[in-house]
Amino acid sequence: MADLSLITPIEYLKGVGPQKADVLKKELQVFTIGDLIQTYPFRYIDRTKFHKVRDLNSDMVGAQVLGRLMSLQEIGEKRGRRLVGQIKDDTGMMELVWFQSISWLKKGLKVGAAYIIYGKPSEFNGSISITHPEMELYQQQGKKVGNMTMQPVYSSTEKLKKFNLDSKGIQKLQQTALEITLRSIQETLPQYILEKFQFLSLQQALLSIHFPQNESLMKAAINRLKFEELFFIQLRLLKNKQLNTQRYKGHLFNQVGDKFNRFFNERLPFPLTNAQKRVVREIRLDCNTGAQMNRLVQGDVGSGKTVVALMSMLLALDNGYQACMMAPTEILATQHFNGLKELLGDDICNVKLLTGSTPAKARRVIHQELEDGTLDILIGTHALIEDKVKFKNIGFVVIDEQHRFGVEQRAKLWRKNSIPPHMLVMTATPIPRTLAMTMYGDLDISIIDELPAGRKPIKTVQFFENQRLRVFGFMREEIAKGRQVYIVYPLIKESEKMDLLYLEAGLEGLMREFPLPNFKISIVHGKMPVKDKDFEMQRFIKGETQIMVATTVIEVGVNVPNASVMVIENSERFGLSQLHQLRGRVGRGAEQSFCILMSSNKLSKEGRTRLETMVRTNDGFEIAEVDLQLRGPGDLSGTQQSGVLEMKIADLAKDQAILSEARQLVIQIFKEDPNLREERNQLLAQYLNKSAPTISWDKIS
């Protein structure tokens, strides 16, 4: 799209003006004529199909009827005022109802005339009606733009509709925009790609997506535009990856030394799984190429990512470098520190913890040891990225649960050495393959897809509110065996205050069922001071309390092998990935563990799907795929930091095949023509020059 008219501000398009432009910008993020043209329909109405009145039912999304308006009557007064029309075809009668624009409709509609009616049928007392239908006089059904038979439907809002920018109003603007721009819109894909996939030209695709002559052309337009969007995302990401490799040389880890070998031979508490061995091997190879490593390690809860990270850091130590691990919370950082200390003992290397709570005296010692090189591994929170924290020679950085850190925060770790350290990103939130290829397309990805030997799969069951006494009985049985129990309450309306009240209300009932002194309860929630929270956590970890009542603050980071039951209250209020994370707090010991999903009797279709998925499978990747289908990529990825996921038409939940095809083509193009110097790839080179791909800090995860 190289036409200058495409970057013309939207207010200068005929029929828009300042007021409509303002609402288009706010509601649809349409700032230019090009933005408008790339605002695509989200569905189509097949205007070639007509339904008979007798065939209508309330399950239909929409239906088109040809009938005669037999009567038109205004009923009721003031707020109860409505306009009711009777439509008849050769199979029966139905009602049309309007609550707005009554005076205008009474003047415009002609009793006795034949109309094409479109709308969503609804049923009341056995009768079918359509509220606020679209009406078109049958005899005036003339030629539509581009002989259109598939009518596009555009997203609109109440604010847009006040300016006559409903779906039809937006369609009129599209017609005006295409009339002035279409002929000068230039092709963006090389000819050989168009021929390979038999794509429509860009001009044809844009005309056919907004004004399709038939269903076949509409589908061809959608396919071409989806492919193009995903193709250029992959082109940008893989070019960035290529640039990173070329520009940023990495520290060379060419020897496996004493620290790594001593840990592996003397300290490793269990044999590595094949998946762990594979990922350690991939990291070793990366760190021995002379290029800086950028690798994402995905692994389900309890799959052993921390041991892989530790062995990688020991590799750095053996080659004369320091290492650090950054976690999003003090609880998680402290747990990593305690876990690594337990694995390493006191004689392999010097490991310390730095968080916001570290006393000034200990902090000064850490700063000194970092700078003189006697501190080998530093574990911590955001405190690691403070300017005062200077390493003598940082060579390896591990970031846990990276999505909780901002772009600039992660970038600061990169700048702690003149040669950027190798980066290992860990996440216990499995990412669907399509999302990983798009969010992290310029990173290498490793997957730890095995659980350590001896771990029993967690049994998950769902109970309704009226089955609570059974759940209490089961909890007593487990506590009698010496086990411990989590009970987690949801965050309601994202309000810590509401959350606290809700947790306390649940706690009252719980204490009646589990009275002191036989049962001791720990309470943890987001409003507590860090010191109090840690105190309560430690009581539970040491086994001094049998029940931990908490909000989602325990989603990540608490490791209590003796805890065998996770009860999640109002589980329908949680997202799938969060439910899976919470479930992962149990099942860490040798005993059978259980996850109990408490829910109300009334469940939405989506809520039922989430809970059924949790009961059916423990596979985090399968759960992530279902989550993607239910929630969409924006929600799953959290903040769309790089803009990569702000897609106009592609849908990662549905377009996996197109994405894979696009990525494979980009890989092949860079393999054959790494710098895009061939004549046939000049359009692609121009695109990259225009979008200026440089090292993107947002992708250093």
C-alpha positions as CSV (number, residue, x, y, z in Angstrom):
1,M,0.0,0.0,0.0
2,A,2.3,2.8,-1.2
3,D,-0.4,5.3,-2.3
4,L,0.0,8.6,-0.5
5,S,-3.8,9.0,-0.2
6,L,-3.7,6.0,2.2
7,I,-1.9,8.1,4.8
8,T,-4.4,11.0,4.4
9,P,-6.1,11.7,7.8
10,I,-9.5,10.1,8.0
11,E,-11.3,13.5,8.6
12,Y,-10.5,14.5,4.9
13,L,-12.4,11.5,3.5
14,K,-15.7,12.7,1.9
15,G,-18.5,12.0,4.3
16,V,-16.4,12.0,7.5
17,G,-15.4,15.4,8.9
18,P,-14.0,16.3,12.3
19,Q,-16.8,14.8,14.5
20,K,-17.0,11.4,12.8
21,A,-13.2,11.3,12.6
22,D,-13.0,11.8,16.3
23,V,-15.3,8.9,17.1
24,L,-13.6,6.6,14.4
25,K,-10.3,7.3,16.1
26,K,-11.5,6.5,19.6
27,E,-13.7,3.6,18.8
28,L,-11.9,1.8,16.0
29,Q,-8.4,3.3,16.0
30,V,-9.0,4.5,12.4
31,F,-6.7,7.5,11.9
32,T,-6.1,7.4,8.1
33,I,-7.9,6.2,5.0
34,G,-5.5,3.3,5.0
35,D,-6.6,2.3,8.5
36,L,-10.2,2.4,7.3
37,I,-9.5,0.1,4.4
38,Q,-7.7,-2.3,6.7
39,T,-10.8,-2.4,9.0
40,Y,-12.2,-5.6,7.7
41,P,-15.7,-7.2,8.1
42,F,-16.0,-9.8,10.8
43,R,-18.7,-11.7,9.1
44,Y,-21.0,-11.7,6.0
45,I,-24.7,-12.0,5.3
46,D,-25.6,-14.1,2.3
47,R,-28.1,-11.8,0.6
48,T,-29.0,-14.4,-2.0
49,K,-30.7,-16.6,0.6
50,F,-34.3,-16.0,1.8
51,H,-36.0,-17.8,4.7
52,K,-39.7,-18.5,5.0
53,V,-41.5,-17.2,8.2
54,R,-42.4,-20.7,9.3
55,D,-38.7,-21.8,9.2
56,L,-37.4,-19.1,11.5
57,N,-36.2,-20.0,15.0
58,S,-34.3,-18.2,17.8
59,D,-31.1,-20.2,17.2
60,M,-30.4,-18.3,14.0
61,V,-27.7,-15.6,14.1
62,G,-29.6,-13.7,11.4
63,A,-32.2,-14.4,8.7
64,Q,-33.5,-12.6,5.6
65,V,-37.2,-12.7,4.8
66,L,-39.2,-11.4,1.8
67,G,-42.7,-10.4,3.0
68,R,-45.5,-7.8,2.8
69,L,-45.9,-5.2,5.6
70,M,-49.6,-5.8,6.6
71,S,-49.9,-3.3,9.4
72,L,-47.9,-0.8,11.5
73,Q,-49.1,0.3,15.0
74,E,-47.7,2.4,17.8
75,I,-48.2,0.8,21.2
76,G,-47.6,2.1,24.8
77,E,-46.5,5.4,26.2
78,K,-43.3,7.1,27.2
79,R,-40.6,4.5,28.0
80,G,-42.9,1.6,27.0
81,R,-43.6,3.1,23.6
82,R,-42.8,0.8,20.6
83,L,-43.7,0.4,17.0
84,V,-45.1,-3.0,15.9
85,G,-45.4,-4.2,12.4
86,Q,-46.9,-7.4,10.9
87,I,-45.1,-9.1,8.1
88,K,-46.7,-11.8,6.0
89,D,-45.3,-14.3,3.4
90,D,-46.9,-17.4,1.9
91,T,-46.1,-19.4,5.0
92,G,-47.3,-17.2,7.9
93,M,-47.1,-14.0,9.9
94,M,-44.5,-12.5,12.1
95,E,-43.9,-9.3,14.2
96,L,-41.4,-6.6,13.7
97,V,-40.6,-4.4,16.7
98,W,-38.9,-1.0,17.1
99,F,-38.2,0.9,20.3
100,Q,-36.3,3.8,18.7
101,S,-36.7,6.3,15.8
102,I,-40.5,5.5,15.9
103,S,-41.7,8.8,14.3
104,W,-39.1,8.5,11.5
105,L,-40.0,4.9,10.8
106,K,-43.8,5.6,10.7
107,K,-43.2,8.2,8.0
108,G,-40.9,6.0,6.0
109,L,-42.5,2.6,6.0
110,K,-45.3,1.8,3.6
111,V,-48.1,-0.6,4.7
112,G,-48.9,-2.9,1.9
113,A,-45.5,-2.7,0.3
114,A,-43.1,-5.8,-0.1
115,Y,-39.9,-5.6,1.9
116,I,-36.7,-7.5,2.3
117,I,-36.3,-7.8,6.1
118,Y,-33.1,-8.8,7.9
119,G,-32.4,-9.4,11.6
120,K,-32.1,-11.9,14.4
121,P,-35.3,-13.9,15.1
122,S,-36.3,-14.2,18.7
123,E,-39.2,-16.2,20.2
124,F,-41.7,-15.1,22.9
125,N,-44.8,-17.0,23.9
126,G,-44.4,-19.3,20.9
127,S,-44.3,-16.4,18.4
128,I,-41.4,-15.3,16.3
129,S,-40.4,-11.6,16.0
130,I,-37.4,-9.5,14.9
131,T,-36.4,-6.4,16.8
132,H,-35.0,-3.4,15.0
133,P,-34.7,-5.3,11.6
134,E,-33.0,-3.8,8.5
135,M,-35.7,-2.9,6.0
136,E,-35.4,-2.5,2.2
137,L,-38.2,-2.0,-0.3
138,Y,-38.3,-5.0,-2.6
139,Q,-39.0,-3.1,-5.8
140,Q,-36.0,-0.8,-5.0
141,Q,-33.6,-3.7,-4.8
142,G,-31.3,-2.3,-7.5
143,K,-27.7,-2.9,-8.4
144,K,-25.5,-3.1,-5.3
145,V,-21.8,-2.0,-5.3
146,G,-19.8,-4.6,-7.2
147,N,-22.9,-6.7,-7.8
148,M,-22.6,-7.7,-4.1
149,T,-24.4,-10.7,-2.9
150,M,-22.4,-11.2,0.3
151,Q,-23.1,-8.3,2.6
152,P,-20.2,-7.4,4.9
153,V,-20.8,-6.8,8.6
154,Y,-18.4,-4.4,10.4
155,S,-17.9,-3.9,14.1
156,S,-19.7,-0.9,15.4
157,T,-20.5,0.6,18.8
158,E,-23.3,2.7,20.3
159,K,-21.1,5.9,20.0
160,L,-20.5,5.1,16.3
161,K,-24.1,4.5,15.6
162,K,-25.0,7.9,17.0
163,F,-23.1,9.3,14.0
164,N,-24.8,6.9,11.5
165,L,-21.6,4.7,11.5
166,D,-23.4,1.4,11.9
167,S,-22.2,-1.5,9.7
168,K,-23.9,0.1,6.6
169,G,-22.5,3.5,7.4
170,I,-18.9,2.1,7.6
171,Q,-19.5,0.2,4.3
172,K,-20.4,3.5,2.6
173,L,-17.1,5.0,3.8
174,Q,-15.3,1.9,2.5
175,Q,-16.8,2.5,-0.9
176,T,-15.7,6.1,-1.0
177,A,-12.2,5.2,0.3
178,L,-11.7,2.4,-2.3
179,E,-13.0,4.6,-5.2
180,I,-10.1,7.1,-4.6
181,T,-7.3,4.7,-3.6
182,L,-7.9,1.3,-5.2
183,R,-6.2,1.8,-8.6
184,S,-3.0,3.3,-7.1
185,I,-2.6,0.6,-4.3
186,Q,0.6,-1.2,-5.1
187,E,1.3,-4.9,-4.7
188,T,3.1,-6.0,-1.5
189,L,3.9,-9.6,-2.2
190,P,6.4,-10.7,-4.9
191,Q,5.0,-12.2,-8.1
192,Y,6.5,-15.7,-7.4
193,I,4.6,-15.9,-4.1
194,L,1.3,-14.8,-5.7
195,E,1.8,-17.5,-8.4
196,K,2.9,-20.2,-5.9
197,F,-0.3,-19.9,-3.8
198,Q,-2.5,-18.6,-6.6
199,F,-3.4,-15.5,-4.5
200,L,-5.6,-12.6,-5.7
201,S,-3.7,-9.4,-6.3
202,L,-3.8,-6.9,-3.4
203,Q,-6.3,-4.7,-5.3
204,Q,-8.6,-7.6,-6.0
205,A,-8.3,-8.9,-2.4
206,L,-9.2,-5.5,-0.9
207,L,-12.2,-5.0,-3.3
208,S,-13.4,-8.6,-2.7
209,I,-13.2,-8.4,1.1
210,H,-15.3,-5.3,1.3
211,F,-17.5,-5.9,-1.7
212,P,-17.4,-9.6,-2.6
213,Q,-19.3,-10.6,-5.7
214,N,-19.6,-14.2,-4.4
215,E,-18.5,-16.4,-1.6
216,S,-15.6,-17.9,-3.5
217,L,-14.0,-14.4,-4.0
218,M,-14.7,-13.5,-0.4
219,K,-12.8,-16.6,0.9
220,A,-9.9,-16.0,-1.6
221,A,-9.6,-12.4,-0.4
222,I,-9.6,-13.4,3.3
223,N,-7.0,-16.1,2.7
224,R,-4.6,-13.8,0.9
225,L,-4.9,-11.0,3.5
226,K,-4.4,-13.4,6.4
227,F,-1.4,-15.0,4.8
228,E,0.1,-11.6,4.0
229,E,-0.3,-10.4,7.6
230,L,1.3,-13.5,9.1
231,F,4.0,-13.6,6.5
232,F,5.2,-10.1,7.2
233,I,5.2,-10.7,10.9
234,Q,7.4,-13.7,10.4
235,L,9.6,-11.9,8.0
236,R,10.2,-9.2,10.6
237,L,10.8,-11.6,13.5
238,L,13.2,-13.9,11.6
239,K,15.1,-10.9,10.2
240,N,15.5,-9.6,13.7
241,K,16.8,-13.1,14.8
242,Q,19.2,-13.0,11.9
243,L,20.4,-9.5,12.8
244,N,20.8,-10.5,16.5
245,T,23.0,-13.5,15.5
246,Q,25.1,-11.4,13.1
247,R,25.5,-8.3,15.3
248,Y,25.8,-9.6,18.8
249,K,28.7,-12.0,19.4
250,G,28.3,-14.0,22.6
251,H,30.6,-15.3,25.3
252,L,32.1,-18.6,24.3
253,F,31.5,-21.4,26.7
254,N,33.8,-24.0,25.2
255,Q,34.5,-26.1,28.3
256,V,32.6,-28.2,30.8
257,G,34.5,-27.9,34.0
258,D,34.7,-28.8,37.6
259,K,31.6,-27.0,38.9
260,F,29.3,-28.5,36.3
261,N,30.8,-32.0,36.6
262,R,30.7,-32.0,40.4
263,F,27.1,-31.0,40.5
264,F,26.1,-33.5,37.9
265,N,28.1,-36.4,39.4
266,E,27.7,-35.7,43.1
267,R,24.7,-33.5,43.8
268,L,22.0,-34.2,41.2
269,P,19.2,-35.7,43.4
270,F,17.5,-37.6,40.5
271,P,18.3,-38.7,37.0
272,L,17.6,-36.0,34.3
273,T,14.6,-36.8,32.1
274,N,15.4,-37.1,28.3
275,A,13.7,-33.7,27.8
276,Q,16.0,-32.1,30.4
277,K,19.0,-33.6,28.7
278,R,17.9,-32.4,25.3
279,V,17.4,-28.8,26.5
280,V,20.8,-28.7,28.3
281,R,22.4,-30.0,25.1
282,E,20.7,-27.3,23.1
283,I,21.9,-24.6,25.5
284,R,25.4,-25.9,25.5
285,L,25.5,-25.8,21.7
286,D,24.1,-22.3,21.6
287,C,26.7,-21.0,24.1
288,N,29.5,-22.5,22.0
289,T,28.8,-20.8,18.7
290,G,30.2,-17.4,19.4
291,A,26.8,-15.8,18.9
292,Q,24.6,-14.5,21.8
293,M,22.0,-17.0,22.9
294,N,18.3,-16.0,23.2
295,R,16.4,-19.1,24.2
296,L,12.9,-19.6,25.6
297,V,12.4,-22.8,27.7
298,Q,8.8,-23.8,28.2
299,G,8.0,-26.5,30.7
300,D,4.9,-27.5,32.6
301,V,4.7,-27.0,36.3
302,G,7.2,-29.4,38.0
303,S,9.0,-30.4,34.8
304,G,12.4,-29.5,36.2
305,K,13.2,-26.2,34.5
306,T,15.2,-24.9,37.5
307,V,17.7,-27.7,37.3
308,V,18.3,-27.0,33.6
309,A,18.8,-23.3,34.5
310,L,21.3,-24.2,37.3
311,M,23.3,-26.5,35.0
312,S,23.5,-23.7,32.4
313,M,24.7,-21.2,35.0
314,L,27.3,-23.6,36.2
315,L,28.5,-23.9,32.6
316,A,29.0,-20.1,32.6
317,L,30.9,-20.3,35.9
318,D,33.2,-23.0,34.5
319,N,34.1,-20.6,31.6
320,G,35.0,-17.7,33.9
321,Y,31.7,-15.8,33.9
322,Q,29.1,-14.9,36.5
323,A,25.4,-15.7,36.3
324,C,22.1,-14.4,37.6
325,M,18.5,-15.4,37.8
326,M,15.6,-12.8,38.0
327,A,12.2,-13.7,39.3
328,P,9.0,-11.5,39.4
329,T,8.3,-11.8,43.2
330,E,10.3,-12.1,46.4
331,I,8.5,-15.3,47.2
332,L,9.6,-16.9,44.0
333,A,13.1,-15.4,44.1
334,T,13.5,-16.7,47.7
335,Q,12.3,-20.1,46.8
336,H,14.7,-20.3,43.8
337,F,17.5,-19.3,46.2
338,N,16.7,-21.9,48.8
339,G,16.2,-24.5,46.2
340,L,19.6,-23.8,44.5
341,K,21.4,-23.6,47.8
342,E,20.0,-27.0,48.8
343,L,21.1,-28.5,45.4
344,L,24.5,-26.9,45.4
345,G,25.5,-27.2,49.1
346,D,28.2,-24.8,50.3
347,D,31.3,-25.9,48.4
348,I,30.5,-25.6,44.7
349,C,30.0,-21.9,44.3
350,N,29.0,-18.7,46.0
351,V,25.2,-17.9,45.6
352,K,23.4,-14.9,47.1
353,L,19.9,-13.4,47.2
354,L,19.1,-9.8,46.4
355,T,15.5,-8.5,46.8
356,G,13.9,-5.3,48.0
357,S,14.0,-6.7,51.6
358,T,17.7,-7.3,51.6
359,P,19.3,-5.3,54.5
360,A,21.7,-2.5,53.5
361,K,24.7,-4.2,55.2
362,A,24.1,-7.5,53.2
363,R,23.5,-5.4,50.1
364,R,26.9,-3.7,50.3
365,V,28.6,-7.1,50.7
366,I,26.7,-8.4,47.6
367,H,27.7,-5.3,45.5
368,Q,31.4,-5.7,46.5
369,E,31.5,-9.4,45.8
370,L,29.8,-8.9,42.4
371,E,32.3,-6.3,41.4
372,D,35.4,-8.2,42.6
373,G,34.1,-11.5,41.0
374,T,33.9,-13.6,44.2
375,L,30.1,-13.8,43.9
376,D,29.2,-16.5,41.3
377,I,25.4,-16.6,41.1
378,L,23.0,-13.8,42.1
379,I,19.3,-14.6,42.5
380,G,16.9,-11.8,42.9
381,T,13.9,-9.7,41.8
382,H,13.8,-6.3,40.0
383,A,16.6,-5.3,42.5
384,L,19.0,-7.0,40.0
385,I,18.5,-4.3,37.4
386,E,19.3,-1.3,39.6
387,D,22.2,0.8,38.4
388,K,24.1,0.1,41.6
389,V,24.3,-3.6,40.8
390,K,27.5,-4.0,38.7
391,F,28.9,-7.4,37.7
392,K,32.6,-8.1,37.1
393,N,31.8,-10.3,34.2
394,I,28.1,-11.4,33.7
395,G,27.9,-14.1,31.1
396,F,24.5,-15.8,31.6
397,V,21.1,-14.5,32.6
398,V,18.0,-16.5,33.5
399,I,14.6,-14.8,33.6
400,D,11.7,-16.7,35.2
401,E,8.1,-16.0,34.2
402,Q,9.4,-13.3,31.8
403,H,5.9,-12.0,30.9
404,R,5.8,-10.3,34.3
405,F,8.7,-8.0,33.4
406,G,8.6,-4.9,31.2
407,V,10.6,-4.4,28.1
408,E,13.0,-1.9,29.5
409,Q,13.5,-3.9,32.7
410,R,14.7,-6.9,30.7
411,A,16.9,-4.7,28.5
412,K,18.8,-3.4,31.5
413,L,20.2,-6.8,32.2
414,W,21.5,-6.9,28.7
415,R,23.5,-3.8,29.4
416,K,25.3,-5.2,32.4
417,N,28.2,-6.2,30.2
418,S,29.9,-4.9,27.1
419,I,29.2,-8.2,25.3
420,P,25.5,-9.1,26.0
421,P,25.1,-12.2,28.3
422,H,23.4,-15.3,27.0
423,M,19.7,-15.1,27.8
424,L,17.6,-18.0,29.0
425,V,13.9,-17.3,29.5
426,M,11.8,-19.7,31.5
427,T,8.0,-20.0,31.6
428,A,5.8,-22.5,33.4
429,T,2.8,-21.2,31.4
430,P,2.7,-23.4,28.3
431,I,2.3,-21.3,25.2
432,P,0.4,-22.7,22.2
433,R,2.7,-23.3,19.2
434,T,1.1,-20.6,17.0
435,L,1.4,-18.0,19.8
436,A,5.0,-18.9,20.5
437,M,5.9,-18.6,16.8
438,T,4.4,-15.1,16.7
439,M,5.3,-13.7,20.2
440,Y,8.7,-15.3,20.3
441,G,9.3,-16.0,16.6
442,D,12.9,-14.5,16.9
443,L,13.8,-16.7,19.9
444,D,14.9,-20.3,19.8
445,I,12.4,-22.4,21.7
446,S,13.0,-25.5,23.9
447,I,10.3,-27.6,25.4
448,I,10.6,-29.7,28.5
449,D,7.6,-32.1,27.9
450,E,8.3,-34.8,30.5
451,L,7.7,-34.9,34.2
452,P,10.4,-36.4,36.5
453,A,10.0,-40.1,37.3
454,G,7.9,-41.0,40.3
455,R,5.5,-38.0,39.9
456,K,1.9,-39.1,39.9
457,P,-0.6,-37.2,37.7
458,I,-2.9,-34.9,39.8
459,K,-6.5,-36.1,40.0
460,T,-8.9,-33.2,39.2
461,V,-12.6,-33.2,40.1
462,Q,-15.3,-30.6,40.0
463,F,-17.8,-30.1,42.8
464,F,-20.8,-27.8,43.0
465,E,-21.6,-25.6,46.0
466,N,-24.2,-28.1,47.4
467,Q,-21.4,-30.8,47.6
468,R,-19.2,-28.8,50.0
469,L,-19.7,-31.1,53.0
470,R,-18.2,-34.0,50.9
471,V,-15.2,-31.8,50.2
472,F,-14.7,-30.9,53.8
473,G,-14.8,-34.6,54.7
474,F,-12.2,-35.4,52.1
475,M,-9.9,-32.6,53.4
476,R,-10.2,-34.0,57.0
477,E,-9.1,-37.5,55.6
478,E,-6.1,-36.0,53.9
479,I,-5.1,-33.9,56.9
480,A,-5.5,-37.0,59.1
481,K,-2.8,-38.7,56.9
482,G,-0.5,-35.9,57.7
483,R,-1.0,-34.0,54.4
484,Q,-1.7,-30.3,53.8
485,V,-4.4,-28.4,51.9
486,Y,-4.5,-25.2,49.9
487,I,-7.8,-23.2,49.5
488,V,-7.6,-20.4,46.9
489,Y,-10.1,-17.7,46.5
490,P,-10.5,-15.6,43.3
491,L,-9.6,-12.0,42.8
492,I,-13.1,-10.4,42.4
493,K,-13.4,-7.3,40.1
494,E,-9.6,-6.9,40.3
495,S,-10.0,-5.3,43.7
496,E,-7.7,-6.2,46.6
497,K,-10.3,-4.8,49.0
498,M,-13.1,-6.9,47.7
499,D,-10.8,-9.8,47.5
500,L,-9.9,-9.5,51.1
501,L,-13.5,-9.3,52.3
502,Y,-14.4,-12.3,50.1
503,L,-11.5,-14.4,51.5
504,E,-12.5,-13.5,55.1
505,A,-16.1,-14.5,54.5
506,G,-15.0,-17.9,53.3
507,L,-12.6,-18.2,56.2
508,E,-15.4,-17.8,58.8
509,G,-17.2,-20.9,57.5
510,L,-13.9,-22.8,57.2
511,M,-13.0,-22.2,60.9
512,R,-16.3,-23.6,62.0
513,E,-15.6,-26.8,60.2
514,F,-11.9,-27.0,61.1
515,P,-11.7,-25.5,64.7
516,L,-8.6,-24.9,66.7
517,P,-6.5,-26.5,68.3
518,N,-6.8,-29.6,66.0
519,F,-6.5,-27.6,62.8
520,K,-4.2,-24.6,62.2
521,I,-4.7,-22.3,59.3
522,S,-2.3,-19.9,57.4
523,I,-3.7,-16.9,55.6
524,V,-2.0,-15.2,52.7
525,H,-3.4,-12.3,50.5
526,G,-2.1,-9.4,48.5
527,K,-2.9,-6.7,51.1
528,M,-0.5,-8.2,53.7
529,P,2.9,-6.8,54.3
530,V,5.7,-8.9,52.7
531,K,7.1,-9.8,56.1
532,D,3.7,-11.2,57.3
533,K,3.1,-13.0,54.1
534,D,6.5,-14.7,54.3
535,F,5.9,-15.6,57.9
536,E,2.6,-17.3,57.0
537,M,4.1,-19.1,54.0
538,Q,7.0,-20.4,56.2
539,R,4.6,-21.8,58.8
540,F,2.8,-23.7,56.0
541,I,6.1,-24.9,54.4
542,K,7.4,-26.1,57.8
543,G,4.1,-28.0,58.4
544,E,3.1,-25.9,61.4
545,T,-0.3,-25.2,59.7
546,Q,-2.4,-27.8,57.9
547,I,-4.5,-25.4,55.7
548,M,-3.3,-22.5,53.6
549,V,-6.1,-20.0,52.7
550,A,-4.9,-17.7,50.0
551,T,-5.7,-15.6,47.0
552,T,-3.8,-16.0,43.8
553,V,-0.6,-14.7,45.3
554,I,0.4,-18.4,45.6
555,E,-0.1,-19.0,41.9
556,V,3.6,-19.1,41.3
557,G,6.4,-20.0,43.6
558,V,5.3,-22.0,46.6
559,N,6.8,-25.5,46.7
560,V,5.4,-27.7,49.5
561,P,5.8,-31.4,48.6
562,N,3.6,-32.4,51.5
563,A,0.6,-30.4,50.2
564,S,-1.7,-32.9,48.4
565,V,-5.0,-31.0,48.0
566,M,-5.7,-27.8,46.1
567,V,-9.3,-26.5,46.5
568,I,-10.1,-23.6,44.1
569,E,-13.2,-21.7,45.1
570,N,-15.4,-20.2,42.4
571,S,-13.2,-21.9,39.9
572,E,-15.3,-20.6,37.0
573,R,-14.0,-17.1,37.7
574,F,-10.4,-18.2,36.8
575,G,-8.8,-18.4,33.4
576,L,-7.6,-21.9,32.2
577,S,-3.9,-21.1,32.5
578,Q,-4.3,-19.7,36.0
579,L,-6.3,-22.8,37.1
580,H,-3.4,-24.9,35.6
581,Q,-0.8,-22.9,37.5
582,L,-2.7,-23.2,40.8
583,R,-3.1,-27.0,40.3
584,G,0.7,-27.2,39.9
585,R,1.2,-26.1,43.5
586,V,0.3,-29.7,44.5
587,G,1.6,-33.0,43.1
588,R,5.2,-32.1,44.0
589,G,5.7,-35.1,46.4
590,A,5.5,-38.8,45.9
591,E,1.9,-39.1,47.3
592,Q,-1.3,-38.9,45.1
593,S,-2.5,-35.3,44.9
594,F,-5.9,-33.8,44.1
595,C,-7.3,-30.6,42.7
596,I,-10.9,-29.8,43.6
597,L,-12.7,-27.2,41.5
598,M,-15.6,-25.7,43.4
599,S,-18.2,-23.9,41.2
600,S,-21.7,-22.6,41.3
601,N,-24.5,-24.6,39.6
602,K,-24.9,-21.9,36.9
603,L,-22.0,-22.1,34.5
604,S,-21.6,-20.3,31.2
605,K,-20.7,-22.3,28.2
606,E,-17.2,-21.1,28.3
607,G,-16.9,-21.7,32.1
608,R,-18.1,-25.3,31.6
609,T,-15.6,-25.8,28.8
610,R,-12.7,-24.6,31.1
611,L,-13.6,-26.8,34.0
612,E,-14.2,-29.9,31.7
613,T,-10.8,-29.3,30.2
614,M,-9.2,-29.2,33.6
615,V,-10.8,-32.4,34.7
616,R,-10.0,-34.1,31.4
617,T,-6.2,-33.4,31.1
618,N,-3.1,-32.4,33.0
619,D,-1.3,-31.5,29.7
620,G,-0.4,-27.8,29.9
621,F,0.0,-27.5,26.2
622,E,-3.4,-29.0,25.4
623,I,-4.8,-26.6,28.1
624,A,-3.1,-23.7,26.4
625,E,-4.5,-24.5,23.0
626,V,-8.1,-24.6,24.5
627,D,-7.3,-21.3,26.3
628,L,-6.3,-19.7,23.0
629,Q,-9.5,-20.8,21.4
630,L,-11.6,-19.4,24.3
631,R,-9.8,-16.2,25.0
632,G,-7.8,-15.1,22.0
633,P,-4.1,-14.3,21.7
634,G,-4.3,-10.8,23.2
635,D,-5.5,-12.0,26.6
636,L,-3.1,-14.9,26.7
637,S,0.0,-12.8,26.0
638,G,-0.9,-10.2,28.6
639,T,0.3,-6.8,27.3
640,Q,0.9,-6.8,23.6
641,Q,4.3,-5.2,24.1
642,S,5.6,-5.2,20.6
643,G,2.5,-4.7,18.6
644,V,3.1,-8.1,16.9
645,L,-0.3,-9.4,18.0
646,E,-2.3,-6.4,17.0
647,M,-3.7,-8.2,13.9
648,K,-6.2,-6.8,11.5
649,I,-7.5,-10.1,10.1
650,A,-5.5,-13.2,11.1
651,D,-6.7,-15.3,14.1
652,L,-4.0,-17.4,15.8
653,A,-6.6,-19.7,17.3
654,K,-7.9,-20.6,13.8
655,D,-5.1,-19.9,11.3
656,Q,-2.4,-22.3,12.5
657,A,-2.0,-23.8,9.1
658,I,-1.6,-20.4,7.4
659,L,0.9,-19.3,10.0
660,S,3.0,-22.5,9.6
661,E,3.0,-22.1,5.8
662,A,4.0,-18.4,6.1
663,R,6.9,-19.1,8.5
664,Q,8.2,-22.0,6.4
665,L,8.2,-19.8,3.3
666,V,10.2,-17.0,5.2
667,I,12.7,-19.6,6.4
668,Q,13.2,-20.8,2.9
669,I,13.6,-17.3,1.5
670,F,16.3,-16.4,4.0
671,K,18.0,-19.7,3.4
672,E,18.2,-19.0,-0.4
673,D,18.7,-15.2,-0.2
674,P,19.8,-14.2,3.4
675,N,20.1,-10.4,2.6
676,L,17.2,-10.3,0.1
677,R,19.4,-9.0,-2.7
678,E,17.7,-11.0,-5.5
679,E,15.5,-9.0,-7.8
680,R,12.5,-11.1,-7.0
681,N,12.8,-10.2,-3.3
682,Q,13.0,-6.4,-3.7
683,L,9.5,-5.9,-2.4
684,L,10.4,-7.7,0.8
685,A,13.6,-5.8,1.2
686,Q,11.7,-2.5,0.8
687,Y,9.2,-3.6,3.5
688,L,12.0,-4.4,6.0
689,N,13.8,-1.1,5.3
690,K,10.6,0.7,5.8
691,S,9.7,-1.1,9.0
692,A,13.4,-0.7,10.1
693,P,14.0,-3.9,11.9
694,T,16.7,-3.4,14.5
695,I,17.5,-5.2,17.7
696,S,14.2,-5.0,19.5
697,W,14.5,-4.9,23.2
698,D,10.9,-6.1,23.6
699,K,12.0,-9.5,22.1
700,I,14.8,-10.0,24.5
701,S,12.6,-11.8,26.8
